[in-house]
Amino acid sequence: MGSLIIAILFWLAGIALMLAGYTLTRKMKAAGRHLLIHAEHEKGKDNSASIAMIIEGKILKYIPGYLVQIITNVSGSILITFGFVALAFYW
């Protein structure tokens, strides 16, 4: 019975990780835009902070979204596979 519960937990964790890729991509793009806007406001006050925010914002903006989704989907698929391995011990 324990291996069935572990299998279900692996499946749920894998599905959650696969779905998290889409929200993570969206939040990264939004954070990049927010940093670039905030850097414009900091330009007159603190130039070093403004430069750092511009660099961070551009890095977040130019990370390809498909790369994040591929990594999370592959990781989620591996967790789902571990769930099937745990299910094999139940039978």
PDB file of N, CA, C and O in Angstrom:
ATOM      1  N   MET A   1       0.822  -1.195   0.000  1.00  0.00           N
ATOM      2  CA  MET A   1       0.000   0.000   0.000  1.00  0.00           C
ATOM      3  C   MET A   1       0.868   1.261   0.000  1.00  0.00           C
ATOM      4  O   MET A   1       0.499   2.288  -0.571  1.00  0.00           O
ATOM      5  N   GLY A   2       2.021   1.160   0.649  1.00  0.00           N
ATOM      6  CA  GLY A   2       2.909   2.320   0.715  1.00  0.00           C
ATOM      7  C   GLY A   2       3.457   2.706  -0.644  1.00  0.00           C
ATOM      8  O   GLY A   2       3.604   3.890  -0.948  1.00  0.00           O
ATOM      9  N   SER A   3       3.763   1.694  -1.473  1.00  0.00           N
ATOM     10  CA  SER A   3       4.310   2.016  -2.792  1.00  0.00           C
ATOM     11  C   SER A   3       3.252   2.662  -3.694  1.00  0.00           C
ATOM     12  O   SER A   3       3.588   3.460  -4.568  1.00  0.00           O
ATOM     13  N   LEU A   4       1.987   2.323  -3.486  1.00  0.00           N
ATOM     14  CA  LEU A   4       0.921   2.968  -4.260  1.00  0.00           C
ATOM     15  C   LEU A   4       0.810   4.448  -3.891  1.00  0.00           C
ATOM     16  O   LEU A   4       0.626   5.300  -4.761  1.00  0.00           O
ATOM     17  N   ILE A   5       0.921   4.739  -2.620  1.00  0.00           N
ATOM     18  CA  ILE A   5       0.864   6.138  -2.173  1.00  0.00           C
ATOM     19  C   ILE A   5       2.069   6.912  -2.700  1.00  0.00           C
ATOM     20  O   ILE A   5       1.938   8.059  -3.125  1.00  0.00           O
ATOM     21  N   ILE A   6       3.240   6.281  -2.670  1.00  0.00           N
ATOM     22  CA  ILE A   6       4.437   6.938  -3.195  1.00  0.00           C
ATOM     23  C   ILE A   6       4.304   7.182  -4.688  1.00  0.00           C
ATOM     24  O   ILE A   6       4.714   8.231  -5.185  1.00  0.00           O
ATOM     25  N   ALA A   7       3.727   6.211  -5.416  1.00  0.00           N
ATOM     26  CA  ALA A   7       3.530   6.376  -6.857  1.00  0.00           C
ATOM     27  C   ALA A   7       2.605   7.553  -7.144  1.00  0.00           C
ATOM     28  O   ALA A   7       2.876   8.356  -8.036  1.00  0.00           O
ATOM     29  N   ILE A   8       1.529   7.653  -6.399  1.00  0.00           N
ATOM     30  CA  ILE A   8       0.589   8.759  -6.601  1.00  0.00           C
ATOM     31  C   ILE A   8       1.251  10.096  -6.267  1.00  0.00           C
ATOM     32  O   ILE A   8       1.020  11.088  -6.958  1.00  0.00           O
ATOM     33  N   LEU A   9       2.065  10.130  -5.223  1.00  0.00           N
ATOM     34  CA  LEU A   9       2.770  11.366  -4.871  1.00  0.00           C
ATOM     35  C   LEU A   9       3.767  11.770  -5.957  1.00  0.00           C
ATOM     36  O   LEU A   9       3.900  12.952  -6.274  1.00  0.00           O
ATOM     37  N   PHE A  10       4.472  10.780  -6.529  1.00  0.00           N
ATOM     38  CA  PHE A  10       5.379  11.084  -7.636  1.00  0.00           C
ATOM     39  C   PHE A  10       4.610  11.621  -8.839  1.00  0.00           C
ATOM     40  O   PHE A  10       5.060  12.568  -9.485  1.00  0.00           O
ATOM     41  N   TRP A  11       3.460  11.032  -9.147  1.00  0.00           N
ATOM     42  CA  TRP A  11       2.661  11.503 -10.277  1.00  0.00           C
ATOM     43  C   TRP A  11       2.180  12.927 -10.043  1.00  0.00           C
ATOM     44  O   TRP A  11       2.253  13.761 -10.945  1.00  0.00           O
ATOM     45  N   LEU A  12       1.692  13.213  -8.851  1.00  0.00           N
ATOM     46  CA  LEU A  12       1.215  14.563  -8.551  1.00  0.00           C
ATOM     47  C   LEU A  12       2.349  15.584  -8.591  1.00  0.00           C
ATOM     48  O   LEU A  12       2.177  16.694  -9.095  1.00  0.00           O
ATOM     49  N   ALA A  13       3.508  15.203  -8.058  1.00  0.00           N
ATOM     50  CA  ALA A  13       4.660  16.111  -8.089  1.00  0.00           C
ATOM     51  C   ALA A  13       5.114  16.348  -9.529  1.00  0.00           C
ATOM     52  O   ALA A  13       5.475  17.471  -9.881  1.00  0.00           O
ATOM     53  N   GLY A  14       5.103  15.319 -10.356  1.00  0.00           N
ATOM     54  CA  GLY A  14       5.495  15.475 -11.754  1.00  0.00           C
ATOM     55  C   GLY A  14       4.551  16.374 -12.524  1.00  0.00           C
ATOM     56  O   GLY A  14       4.987  17.222 -13.303  1.00  0.00           O
ATOM     57  N   ILE A  15       3.257  16.193 -12.307  1.00  0.00           N
ATOM     58  CA  ILE A  15       2.271  17.034 -12.992  1.00  0.00           C
ATOM     59  C   ILE A  15       2.378  18.473 -12.505  1.00  0.00           C
ATOM     60  O   ILE A  15       2.277  19.406 -13.302  1.00  0.00           O
ATOM     61  N   ALA A  16       2.581  18.662 -11.206  1.00  0.00           N
ATOM     62  CA  ALA A  16       2.733  20.013 -10.664  1.00  0.00           C
ATOM     63  C   ALA A  16       3.977  20.690 -11.230  1.00  0.00           C
ATOM     64  O   ALA A  16       3.952  21.881 -11.539  1.00  0.00           O
ATOM     65  N   LEU A  17       5.058  19.937 -11.365  1.00  0.00           N
ATOM     66  CA  LEU A  17       6.284  20.510 -11.927  1.00  0.00           C
ATOM     67  C   LEU A  17       6.110  20.862 -13.399  1.00  0.00           C
ATOM     68  O   LEU A  17       6.637  21.873 -13.865  1.00  0.00           O
ATOM     69  N   MET A  18       5.382  20.039 -14.122  1.00  0.00           N
ATOM     70  CA  MET A  18       5.136  20.333 -15.537  1.00  0.00           C
ATOM     71  C   MET A  18       4.270  21.586 -15.699  1.00  0.00           C
ATOM     72  O   MET A  18       4.504  22.389 -16.602  1.00  0.00           O
ATOM     73  N   LEU A  19       3.293  21.751 -14.843  1.00  0.00           N
ATOM     74  CA  LEU A  19       2.441  22.943 -14.911  1.00  0.00           C
ATOM     75  C   LEU A  19       3.160  24.186 -14.403  1.00  0.00           C
ATOM     76  O   LEU A  19       2.854  25.298 -14.833  1.00  0.00           O
ATOM     77  N   ALA A  20       4.109  24.011 -13.495  1.00  0.00           N
ATOM     78  CA  ALA A  20       4.836  25.150 -12.937  1.00  0.00           C
ATOM     79  C   ALA A  20       5.718  25.825 -13.976  1.00  0.00           C
ATOM     80  O   ALA A  20       6.052  27.001 -13.829  1.00  0.00           O
ATOM     81  N   GLY A  21       6.099  25.106 -15.016  1.00  0.00           N
ATOM     82  CA  GLY A  21       6.933  25.697 -16.056  1.00  0.00           C
ATOM     83  C   GLY A  21       6.259  26.864 -16.746  1.00  0.00           C
ATOM     84  O   GLY A  21       6.915  27.852 -17.076  1.00  0.00           O
ATOM     85  N   TYR A  22       4.969  26.767 -16.967  1.00  0.00           N
ATOM     86  CA  TYR A  22       4.247  27.836 -17.645  1.00  0.00           C
ATOM     87  C   TYR A  22       4.128  29.077 -16.761  1.00  0.00           C
ATOM     88  O   TYR A  22       4.312  30.198 -17.234  1.00  0.00           O
ATOM     89  N   THR A  23       3.823  28.879 -15.489  1.00  0.00           N
ATOM     90  CA  THR A  23       3.714  30.028 -14.596  1.00  0.00           C
ATOM     91  C   THR A  23       5.089  30.636 -14.311  1.00  0.00           C
ATOM     92  O   THR A  23       5.212  31.851 -14.158  1.00  0.00           O
ATOM     93  N   LEU A  24       6.112  29.801 -14.241  1.00  0.00           N
ATOM     94  CA  LEU A  24       7.463  30.309 -14.003  1.00  0.00           C
ATOM     95  C   LEU A  24       7.930  31.175 -15.164  1.00  0.00           C
ATOM     96  O   LEU A  24       8.552  32.215 -14.947  1.00  0.00           O
ATOM     97  N   THR A  25       7.642  30.765 -16.379  1.00  0.00           N
ATOM     98  CA  THR A  25       8.016  31.555 -17.554  1.00  0.00           C
ATOM     99  C   THR A  25       7.321  32.907 -17.533  1.00  0.00           C
ATOM    100  O   THR A  25       7.940  33.941 -17.783  1.00  0.00           O
ATOM    101  N   ARG A  26       6.041  32.890 -17.236  1.00  0.00           N
ATOM    102  CA  ARG A  26       5.273  34.142 -17.200  1.00  0.00           C
ATOM    103  C   ARG A  26       5.786  35.076 -16.108  1.00  0.00           C
ATOM    104  O   ARG A  26       5.895  36.282 -16.326  1.00  0.00           O
ATOM    105  N   LYS A  27       6.106  34.520 -14.922  1.00  0.00           N
ATOM    106  CA  LYS A  27       6.590  35.355 -13.830  1.00  0.00           C
ATOM    107  C   LYS A  27       7.989  35.900 -14.101  1.00  0.00           C
ATOM    108  O   LYS A  27       8.312  37.016 -13.694  1.00  0.00           O
ATOM    109  N   MET A  28       8.819  35.115 -14.788  1.00  0.00           N
ATOM    110  CA  MET A  28      10.157  35.603 -15.125  1.00  0.00           C
ATOM    111  C   MET A  28      10.084  36.769 -16.105  1.00  0.00           C
ATOM    112  O   MET A  28      10.806  37.754 -15.952  1.00  0.00           O
ATOM    113  N   LYS A  29       9.228  36.664 -17.095  1.00  0.00           N
ATOM    114  CA  LYS A  29       9.077  37.756 -18.061  1.00  0.00           C
ATOM    115  C   LYS A  29       8.522  39.009 -17.377  1.00  0.00           C
ATOM    116  O   LYS A  29       8.972  40.120 -17.658  1.00  0.00           O
ATOM    117  N   ALA A  30       7.548  38.833 -16.482  1.00  0.00           N
ATOM    118  CA  ALA A  30       6.974  39.974 -15.769  1.00  0.00           C
ATOM    119  C   ALA A  30       8.006  40.622 -14.844  1.00  0.00           C
ATOM    120  O   ALA A  30       8.059  41.847 -14.734  1.00  0.00           O
ATOM    121  N   ALA A  31       8.830  39.797 -14.177  1.00  0.00           N
ATOM    122  CA  ALA A  31       9.865  40.347 -13.301  1.00  0.00           C
ATOM    123  C   ALA A  31      10.909  41.105 -14.109  1.00  0.00           C
ATOM    124  O   ALA A  31      11.413  42.130 -13.651  1.00  0.00           O
ATOM    125  N   GLY A  32      11.241  40.622 -15.300  1.00  0.00           N
ATOM    126  CA  GLY A  32      12.189  41.329 -16.163  1.00  0.00           C
ATOM    127  C   GLY A  32      11.656  42.684 -16.591  1.00  0.00           C
ATOM    128  O   GLY A  32      12.384  43.677 -16.583  1.00  0.00           O
ATOM    129  N   ARG A  33      10.371  42.723 -16.970  1.00  0.00           N
ATOM    130  CA  ARG A  33       9.766  44.002 -17.349  1.00  0.00           C
ATOM    131  C   ARG A  33       9.722  44.958 -16.162  1.00  0.00           C
ATOM    132  O   ARG A  33       9.983  46.152 -16.311  1.00  0.00           O
ATOM    133  N   HIS A  34       9.388  44.428 -14.976  1.00  0.00           N
ATOM    134  CA  HIS A  34       9.318  45.263 -13.779  1.00  0.00           C
ATOM    135  C   HIS A  34      10.688  45.837 -13.434  1.00  0.00           C
ATOM    136  O   HIS A  34      10.792  47.004 -13.057  1.00  0.00           O
ATOM    137  N   LEU A  35      11.736  45.030 -13.559  1.00  0.00           N
ATOM    138  CA  LEU A  35      13.077  45.527 -13.264  1.00  0.00           C
ATOM    139  C   LEU A  35      13.501  46.608 -14.244  1.00  0.00           C
ATOM    140  O   LEU A  35      14.138  47.583 -13.846  1.00  0.00           O
ATOM    141  N   LEU A  36      13.161  46.453 -15.516  1.00  0.00           N
ATOM    142  CA  LEU A  36      13.529  47.476 -16.497  1.00  0.00           C
ATOM    143  C   LEU A  36      12.788  48.787 -16.245  1.00  0.00           C
ATOM    144  O   LEU A  36      13.357  49.867 -16.402  1.00  0.00           O
ATOM    145  N   ILE A  37      11.527  48.691 -15.859  1.00  0.00           N
ATOM    146  CA  ILE A  37      10.763  49.909 -15.540  1.00  0.00           C
ATOM    147  C   ILE A  37      11.305  50.563 -14.278  1.00  0.00           C
ATOM    148  O   ILE A  37      11.437  51.785 -14.213  1.00  0.00           O
ATOM    149  N   HIS A  38      11.618  49.747 -13.275  1.00  0.00           N
ATOM    150  CA  HIS A  38      12.146  50.281 -12.016  1.00  0.00           C
ATOM    151  C   HIS A  38      13.537  50.881 -12.223  1.00  0.00           C
ATOM    152  O   HIS A  38      13.904  51.838 -11.541  1.00  0.00           O
ATOM    153  N   ALA A  39      14.301  50.338 -13.142  1.00  0.00           N
ATOM    154  CA  ALA A  39      15.635  50.877 -13.426  1.00  0.00           C
ATOM    155  C   ALA A  39      15.548  52.270 -14.027  1.00  0.00           C
ATOM    156  O   ALA A  39      16.411  53.111 -13.773  1.00  0.00           O
ATOM    157  N   GLU A  40      14.511  52.520 -14.823  1.00  0.00           N
ATOM    158  CA  GLU A  40      14.329  53.857 -15.393  1.00  0.00           C
ATOM    159  C   GLU A  40      14.055  54.892 -14.304  1.00  0.00           C
ATOM    160  O   GLU A  40      14.507  56.032 -14.403  1.00  0.00           O
ATOM    161  N   HIS A  41      13.318  54.498 -13.270  1.00  0.00           N
ATOM    162  CA  HIS A  41      13.016  55.417 -12.173  1.00  0.00           C
ATOM    163  C   HIS A  41      14.247  55.659 -11.293  1.00  0.00           C
ATOM    164  O   HIS A  41      14.382  56.727 -10.696  1.00  0.00           O
ATOM    165  N   GLU A  42      15.129  54.685 -11.214  1.00  0.00           N
ATOM    166  CA  GLU A  42      16.325  54.805 -10.375  1.00  0.00           C
ATOM    167  C   GLU A  42      17.476  55.500 -11.092  1.00  0.00           C
ATOM    168  O   GLU A  42      18.508  55.768 -10.476  1.00  0.00           O
ATOM    169  N   LYS A  43      17.325  55.796 -12.372  1.00  0.00           N
ATOM    170  CA  LYS A  43      18.432  56.321 -13.169  1.00  0.00           C
ATOM    171  C   LYS A  43      19.003  57.622 -12.601  1.00  0.00           C
ATOM    172  O   LYS A  43      20.222  57.794 -12.587  1.00  0.00           O
ATOM    173  N   GLY A  44      18.182  58.511 -12.148  1.00  0.00           N
ATOM    174  CA  GLY A  44      18.667  59.783 -11.622  1.00  0.00           C
ATOM    175  C   GLY A  44      19.156  59.701 -10.193  1.00  0.00           C
ATOM    176  O   GLY A  44      19.980  60.515  -9.776  1.00  0.00           O
ATOM    177  N   LYS A  45      18.665  58.735  -9.433  1.00  0.00           N
ATOM    178  CA  LYS A  45      19.007  58.643  -8.014  1.00  0.00           C
ATOM    179  C   LYS A  45      20.298  57.866  -7.776  1.00  0.00           C
ATOM    180  O   LYS A  45      21.226  58.362  -7.138  1.00  0.00           O
ATOM    181  N   ASP A  46      20.342  56.646  -8.298  1.00  0.00           N
ATOM    182  CA  ASP A  46      21.470  55.756  -8.021  1.00  0.00           C
ATOM    183  C   ASP A  46      21.848  55.029  -9.306  1.00  0.00           C
ATOM    184  O   ASP A  46      21.175  54.088  -9.727  1.00  0.00           O
ATOM    185  N   ASN A  47      22.946  55.485  -9.925  1.00  0.00           N
ATOM    186  CA  ASN A  47      23.314  54.921 -11.219  1.00  0.00           C
ATOM    187  C   ASN A  47      23.763  53.471 -11.124  1.00  0.00           C
ATOM    188  O   ASN A  47      23.481  52.688 -12.031  1.00  0.00           O
ATOM    189  N   SER A  48      24.458  53.089 -10.050  1.00  0.00           N
ATOM    190  CA  SER A  48      24.934  51.701  -9.952  1.00  0.00           C
ATOM    191  C   SER A  48      23.756  50.738  -9.772  1.00  0.00           C
ATOM    192  O   SER A  48      23.754  49.644 -10.335  1.00  0.00           O
ATOM    193  N   ALA A  49      22.764  51.145  -8.992  1.00  0.00           N
ATOM    194  CA  ALA A  49      21.579  50.298  -8.826  1.00  0.00           C
ATOM    195  C   ALA A  49      20.799  50.214 -10.136  1.00  0.00           C
ATOM    196  O   ALA A  49      20.258  49.164 -10.480  1.00  0.00           O
ATOM    197  N   SER A  50      20.748  51.320 -10.855  1.00  0.00           N
ATOM    198  CA  SER A  50      20.045  51.336 -12.135  1.00  0.00           C
ATOM    199  C   SER A  50      20.726  50.408 -13.143  1.00  0.00           C
ATOM    200  O   SER A  50      20.052  49.682 -13.875  1.00  0.00           O
ATOM    201  N   ILE A  51      22.045  50.431 -13.182  1.00  0.00           N
ATOM    202  CA  ILE A  51      22.783  49.554 -14.105  1.00  0.00           C
ATOM    203  C   ILE A  51      22.565  48.096 -13.733  1.00  0.00           C
ATOM    204  O   ILE A  51      22.359  47.257 -14.610  1.00  0.00           O
ATOM    205  N   ALA A  52      22.608  47.786 -12.440  1.00  0.00           N
ATOM    206  CA  ALA A  52      22.391  46.406 -12.003  1.00  0.00           C
ATOM    207  C   ALA A  52      20.977  45.936 -12.350  1.00  0.00           C
ATOM    208  O   ALA A  52      20.793  44.801 -12.789  1.00  0.00           O
ATOM    209  N   MET A  53      19.987  46.796 -12.159  1.00  0.00           N
ATOM    210  CA  MET A  53      18.609  46.417 -12.489  1.00  0.00           C
ATOM    211  C   MET A  53      18.430  46.233 -13.992  1.00  0.00           C
ATOM    212  O   MET A  53      17.687  45.350 -14.420  1.00  0.00           O
ATOM    213  N   ILE A  54      19.096  47.048 -14.793  1.00  0.00           N
ATOM    214  CA  ILE A  54      18.995  46.897 -16.242  1.00  0.00           C
ATOM    215  C   ILE A  54      19.597  45.566 -16.671  1.00  0.00           C
ATOM    216  O   ILE A  54      19.027  44.863 -17.505  1.00  0.00           O
ATOM    217  N   ILE A  55      20.755  45.219 -16.100  1.00  0.00           N
ATOM    218  CA  ILE A  55      21.394  43.944 -16.444  1.00  0.00           C
ATOM    219  C   ILE A  55      20.508  42.772 -16.041  1.00  0.00           C
ATOM    220  O   ILE A  55      20.296  41.851 -16.830  1.00  0.00           O
ATOM    221  N   GLU A  56      19.990  42.804 -14.814  1.00  0.00           N
ATOM    222  CA  GLU A  56      19.121  41.715 -14.348  1.00  0.00           C
ATOM    223  C   GLU A  56      17.840  41.629 -15.175  1.00  0.00           C
ATOM    224  O   GLU A  56      17.387  40.536 -15.515  1.00  0.00           O
ATOM    225  N   GLY A  57      17.268  42.772 -15.493  1.00  0.00           N
ATOM    226  CA  GLY A  57      16.040  42.791 -16.275  1.00  0.00           C
ATOM    227  C   GLY A  57      16.235  42.233 -17.671  1.00  0.00           C
ATOM    228  O   GLY A  57      15.393  41.492 -18.178  1.00  0.00           O
ATOM    229  N   LYS A  58      17.355  42.594 -18.292  1.00  0.00           N
ATOM    230  CA  LYS A  58      17.609  42.080 -19.646  1.00  0.00           C
ATOM    231  C   LYS A  58      17.917  40.592 -19.627  1.00  0.00           C
ATOM    232  O   LYS A  58      17.536  39.869 -20.547  1.00  0.00           O
ATOM    233  N   ILE A  59      18.608  40.125 -18.583  1.00  0.00           N
ATOM    234  CA  ILE A  59      18.869  38.684 -18.485  1.00  0.00           C
ATOM    235  C   ILE A  59      17.554  37.927 -18.352  1.00  0.00           C
ATOM    236  O   ILE A  59      17.346  36.924 -19.035  1.00  0.00           O
ATOM    237  N   LEU A  60      16.667  38.394 -17.482  1.00  0.00           N
ATOM    238  CA  LEU A  60      15.370  37.725 -17.311  1.00  0.00           C
ATOM    239  C   LEU A  60      14.506  37.831 -18.565  1.00  0.00           C
ATOM    240  O   LEU A  60      13.753  36.916 -18.896  1.00  0.00           O
ATOM    241  N   LYS A  61      14.627  38.950 -19.246  1.00  0.00           N
ATOM    242  CA  LYS A  61      13.806  39.158 -20.441  1.00  0.00           C
ATOM    243  C   LYS A  61      14.240  38.255 -21.595  1.00  0.00           C
ATOM    244  O   LYS A  61      13.409  37.806 -22.384  1.00  0.00           O
ATOM    245  N   TYR A  62      15.536  37.994 -21.687  1.00  0.00           N
ATOM    246  CA  TYR A  62      16.040  37.249 -22.842  1.00  0.00           C
ATOM    247  C   TYR A  62      16.269  35.764 -22.588  1.00  0.00           C
ATOM    248  O   TYR A  62      16.797  35.076 -23.461  1.00  0.00           O
ATOM    249  N   ILE A  63      15.888  35.247 -21.421  1.00  0.00           N
ATOM    250  CA  ILE A  63      15.927  33.801 -21.210  1.00  0.00           C
ATOM    251  C   ILE A  63      14.799  33.200 -22.048  1.00  0.00           C
ATOM    252  O   ILE A  63      13.642  33.591 -21.896  1.00  0.00           O
ATOM    253  N   PRO A  64      15.122  32.257 -22.926  1.00  0.00           N
ATOM    254  CA  PRO A  64      14.060  31.696 -23.765  1.00  0.00           C
ATOM    255  C   PRO A  64      13.048  30.914 -22.934  1.00  0.00           C
ATOM    256  O   PRO A  64      13.409  30.063 -22.121  1.00  0.00           O
ATOM    257  N   GLY A  65      11.782  31.223 -23.158  1.00  0.00           N
ATOM    258  CA  GLY A  65      10.722  30.571 -22.404  1.00  0.00           C
ATOM    259  C   GLY A  65      10.617  29.086 -22.685  1.00  0.00           C
ATOM    260  O   GLY A  65      10.268  28.298 -21.806  1.00  0.00           O
ATOM    261  N   TYR A  66      10.923  28.710 -23.923  1.00  0.00           N
ATOM    262  CA  TYR A  66      10.837  27.292 -24.264  1.00  0.00           C
ATOM    263  C   TYR A  66      11.882  26.475 -23.513  1.00  0.00           C
ATOM    264  O   TYR A  66      11.656  25.297 -23.235  1.00  0.00           O
ATOM    265  N   LEU A  67      13.016  27.077 -23.181  1.00  0.00           N
ATOM    266  CA  LEU A  67      14.057  26.357 -22.450  1.00  0.00           C
ATOM    267  C   LEU A  67      13.600  26.023 -21.034  1.00  0.00           C
ATOM    268  O   LEU A  67      13.834  24.917 -20.546  1.00  0.00           O
ATOM    269  N   VAL A  68      12.951  26.975 -20.380  1.00  0.00           N
ATOM    270  CA  VAL A  68      12.428  26.738 -19.027  1.00  0.00           C
ATOM    271  C   VAL A  68      11.351  25.665 -19.075  1.00  0.00           C
ATOM    272  O   VAL A  68      11.301  24.796 -18.204  1.00  0.00           O
ATOM    273  N   GLN A  69      10.490  25.718 -20.086  1.00  0.00           N
ATOM    274  CA  GLN A  69       9.421  24.733 -20.193  1.00  0.00           C
ATOM    275  C   GLN A  69       9.951  23.349 -20.516  1.00  0.00           C
ATOM    276  O   GLN A  69       9.419  22.353 -20.026  1.00  0.00           O
ATOM    277  N   ILE A  70      10.988  23.271 -21.331  1.00  0.00           N
ATOM    278  CA  ILE A  70      11.582  21.967 -21.632  1.00  0.00           C
ATOM    279  C   ILE A  70      12.193  21.361 -20.370  1.00  0.00           C
ATOM    280  O   ILE A  70      12.014  20.174 -20.100  1.00  0.00           O
ATOM    281  N   ILE A  71      12.908  22.171 -19.602  1.00  0.00           N
ATOM    282  CA  ILE A  71      13.551  21.663 -18.379  1.00  0.00           C
ATOM    283  C   ILE A  71      12.501  21.181 -17.381  1.00  0.00           C
ATOM    284  O   ILE A  71      12.643  20.103 -16.805  1.00  0.00           O
ATOM    285  N   THR A  72      11.451  21.973 -17.174  1.00  0.00           N
ATOM    286  CA  THR A  72      10.429  21.558 -16.209  1.00  0.00           C
ATOM    287  C   THR A  72       9.633  20.362 -16.708  1.00  0.00           C
ATOM    288  O   THR A  72       9.250  19.502 -15.915  1.00  0.00           O
ATOM    289  N   ASN A  73       9.377  20.292 -18.014  1.00  0.00           N
ATOM    290  CA  ASN A  73       8.629  19.146 -18.541  1.00  0.00           C
ATOM    291  C   ASN A  73       9.435  17.862 -18.479  1.00  0.00           C
ATOM    292  O   ASN A  73       8.887  16.805 -18.169  1.00  0.00           O
ATOM    293  N   VAL A  74      10.717  17.935 -18.765  1.00  0.00           N
ATOM    294  CA  VAL A  74      11.557  16.741 -18.672  1.00  0.00           C
ATOM    295  C   VAL A  74      11.677  16.289 -17.219  1.00  0.00           C
ATOM    296  O   VAL A  74      11.603  15.095 -16.928  1.00  0.00           O
ATOM    297  N   SER A  75      11.861  17.243 -16.311  1.00  0.00           N
ATOM    298  CA  SER A  75      11.947  16.894 -14.884  1.00  0.00           C
ATOM    299  C   SER A  75      10.635  16.292 -14.384  1.00  0.00           C
ATOM    300  O   SER A  75      10.645  15.325 -13.623  1.00  0.00           O
ATOM    301  N   GLY A  76       9.513  16.859 -14.806  1.00  0.00           N
ATOM    302  CA  GLY A  76       8.211  16.309 -14.426  1.00  0.00           C
ATOM    303  C   GLY A  76       7.985  14.926 -15.000  1.00  0.00           C
ATOM    304  O   GLY A  76       7.405  14.066 -14.338  1.00  0.00           O
ATOM    305  N   SER A  77       8.438  14.699 -16.228  1.00  0.00           N
ATOM    306  CA  SER A  77       8.307  13.379 -16.839  1.00  0.00           C
ATOM    307  C   SER A  77       9.146  12.338 -16.099  1.00  0.00           C
ATOM    308  O   SER A  77       8.735  11.186 -15.958  1.00  0.00           O
ATOM    309  N   ILE A  78      10.314  12.750 -15.631  1.00  0.00           N
ATOM    310  CA  ILE A  78      11.154  11.831 -14.849  1.00  0.00           C
ATOM    311  C   ILE A  78      10.468  11.465 -13.538  1.00  0.00           C
ATOM    312  O   ILE A  78      10.519  10.311 -13.112  1.00  0.00           O
ATOM    313  N   LEU A  79       9.824  12.444 -12.892  1.00  0.00           N
ATOM    314  CA  LEU A  79       9.100  12.143 -11.652  1.00  0.00           C
ATOM    315  C   LEU A  79       7.922  11.209 -11.913  1.00  0.00           C
ATOM    316  O   LEU A  79       7.652  10.311 -11.115  1.00  0.00           O
ATOM    317  N   ILE A  80       7.229  11.414 -13.011  1.00  0.00           N
ATOM    318  CA  ILE A  80       6.115  10.521 -13.348  1.00  0.00           C
ATOM    319  C   ILE A  80       6.639   9.114 -13.614  1.00  0.00           C
ATOM    320  O   ILE A  80       5.998   8.134 -13.234  1.00  0.00           O
ATOM    321  N   THR A  81       7.794   9.006 -14.263  1.00  0.00           N
ATOM    322  CA  THR A  81       8.408   7.695 -14.497  1.00  0.00           C
ATOM    323  C   THR A  81       8.772   7.020 -13.183  1.00  0.00           C
ATOM    324  O   THR A  81       8.579   5.815 -13.026  1.00  0.00           O
ATOM    325  N   PHE A  82       9.298   7.796 -12.236  1.00  0.00           N
ATOM    326  CA  PHE A  82       9.578   7.230 -10.906  1.00  0.00           C
ATOM    327  C   PHE A  82       8.302   6.711 -10.246  1.00  0.00           C
ATOM    328  O   PHE A  82       8.334   5.728  -9.505  1.00  0.00           O
ATOM    329  N   GLY A  83       7.179   7.379 -10.521  1.00  0.00           N
ATOM    330  CA  GLY A  83       5.907   6.899 -10.000  1.00  0.00           C
ATOM    331  C   GLY A  83       5.536   5.538 -10.572  1.00  0.00           C
ATOM    332  O   GLY A  83       5.012   4.686  -9.855  1.00  0.00           O
ATOM    333  N   PHE A  84       5.802   5.327 -11.857  1.00  0.00           N
ATOM    334  CA  PHE A  84       5.535   4.019 -12.450  1.00  0.00           C
ATOM    335  C   PHE A  84       6.482   2.952 -11.907  1.00  0.00           C
ATOM    336  O   PHE A  84       6.092   1.794 -11.761  1.00  0.00           O
ATOM    337  N   VAL A  85       7.705   3.329 -11.612  1.00  0.00           N
ATOM    338  CA  VAL A  85       8.646   2.378 -11.004  1.00  0.00           C
ATOM    339  C   VAL A  85       8.164   1.994  -9.616  1.00  0.00           C
ATOM    340  O   VAL A  85       8.223   0.823  -9.243  1.00  0.00           O
ATOM    341  N   ALA A  86       7.690   2.962  -8.849  1.00  0.00           N
ATOM    342  CA  ALA A  86       7.147   2.654  -7.523  1.00  0.00           C
ATOM    343  C   ALA A  86       5.898   1.792  -7.627  1.00  0.00           C
ATOM    344  O   ALA A  86       5.650   0.946  -6.768  1.00  0.00           O
ATOM    345  N   LEU A  87       5.107   2.005  -8.684  1.00  0.00           N
ATOM    346  CA  LEU A  87       3.918   1.201  -8.887  1.00  0.00           C
ATOM    347  C   LEU A  87       4.272  -0.254  -9.205  1.00  0.00           C
ATOM    348  O   LEU A  87       3.516  -1.168  -8.876  1.00  0.00           O
ATOM    349  N   ALA A  88       5.412  -0.460  -9.839  1.00  0.00           N
ATOM    350  CA  ALA A  88       5.850  -1.819 -10.152  1.00  0.00           C
ATOM    351  C   ALA A  88       6.119  -2.612  -8.870  1.00  0.00           C
ATOM    352  O   ALA A  88       5.942  -3.830  -8.846  1.00  0.00           O
ATOM    353  N   PHE A  89       6.541  -1.934  -7.820  1.00  0.00           N
ATOM    354  CA  PHE A  89       6.776  -2.628  -6.553  1.00  0.00           C
ATOM    355  C   PHE A  89       5.466  -2.947  -5.821  1.00  0.00           C
ATOM    356  O   PHE A  89       5.444  -3.783  -4.918  1.00  0.00           O
ATOM    357  N   TYR A  90       4.382  -2.282  -6.213  1.00  0.00           N
ATOM    358  CA  TYR A  90       3.085  -2.572  -5.591  1.00  0.00           C
ATOM    359  C   TYR A  90       2.530  -3.882  -6.084  1.00  0.00           C
ATOM    360  O   TYR A  90       1.907  -4.614  -5.314  1.00  0.00           O
ATOM    361  N   TRP A  91       2.739  -4.204  -7.362  1.00  0.00           N
ATOM    362  CA  TRP A  91       2.185  -5.427  -7.919  1.00  0.00           C
ATOM    363  C   TRP A  91       3.081  -6.536  -7.583  1.00  0.00           C
ATOM    364  O   TRP A  91       2.814  -7.680  -7.952  1.00  0.00           O
TER     365      TRP A  91
END
